[in-house]
Amino acid sequence: MATEFYFYCYPWDLEDEGIDIALTRLLGELRVEGVNVAAAYPGVTAFRPRQTYSPRTVRFSAGVAFQPDASRYASTHLRPITGGWIKSRNPLAKMVESAERHGLKLRLTVECCDNPPLAEKYPMVAGVNVFGEPMPDRLCPSHPDVQAYLAALIDDLSAHYRPHAIELRSADFGPGFCQCEDAAPIFERARYCLSLCFCASCRRAATESGVDGDDAAEQARNVIDESDAARDQWTVENLLNENRALAAYDQVRRQTVADLCAAIKRNARTSGIIAPIHDDPFRGQDAKVLSGILDGQVCQHSVAGPGDATVQSDTDVVLEPARRHVRVHASRRMFRDGQHLFREVGRIVEQKVASIGFANYGLLPEPCLDWVPQAIRFAKREVAR
Ligand SMILES: [Zn+2]
């Protein structure tokens, strides 16, 4: 099957430009076959480089871009926080209707556990670190209310907006503790231990699996407090090989993330639930398990060095090309010029991946937007040879 091309779009950028005007341009001029709209988005602060937009800067806390169907959330105490910018309107419904009219495929992106406003509103479902202190920016994926909420959110979106696929973000324990520049350095294994959640749900999940959460917490505190540069060549992998209590606790986390993704998948009325998949102890992701649950893998195209771009290393690619969706930042930060992007897009298309999604429609300046249709034309021509 030929690679499909998408553009990642924030809903307010489509709305501010005019939904029909933007979608007409995306289909006709930018030559993509679909749009990937952020239906549940993280906090965003951005400058919009094109003069089309007013205001030129936007700042939104995490929220959803649609009016939730309350009846879908009966099994959870949590309710989506609707973005203040939409008021009583339902912009996502208009985008769906317009995309259908234009013949554009629609994918929706859903930010799952990275949600500070929701964690603040429902502190009982936020993460708790090994010192018993709240992790106020994240929902804990092990909490039954969070699992039911995310499953309901996917059910709501797939029932009312009929997306071709839904891309999950942060359906896991998150990237780990981030420190500020002024703080003492935290080495990898201490950072890992600091990222572990010991909320009541995580402890209960451990107990139910026959794992001693108290022992794991004590070991984690010891690792953090004894961490020093001399021993910190240790990777997380070393640590989990050496420490049975933490390895057992880690295994429960991986199962939690797998259970969450399975619950989401069960509630989705689309056969396309895709997400970044890594073997990542910080996030609690087990690539092999998740590749059996999810329909596709989102790979971030990354540039290894000047002029040396690559689609992740082989170890990060766990699914066959037909189930791979590559996200490409078509910006000057990633590519020297249009030629550089053309070559890379051509190389990715040769691998016969399912789709390439360019990020991000509202955030690219005009010259970078112009690269995209040329890259698509170039890639299709090369592959046809
Ligand atoms: Zn937890």
Residues whose N, C-alpha, C, O or C-beta is under 5 A from the ligand:
A	BS01	ZN	G127 C140 S142 C197 F198 C199 C202
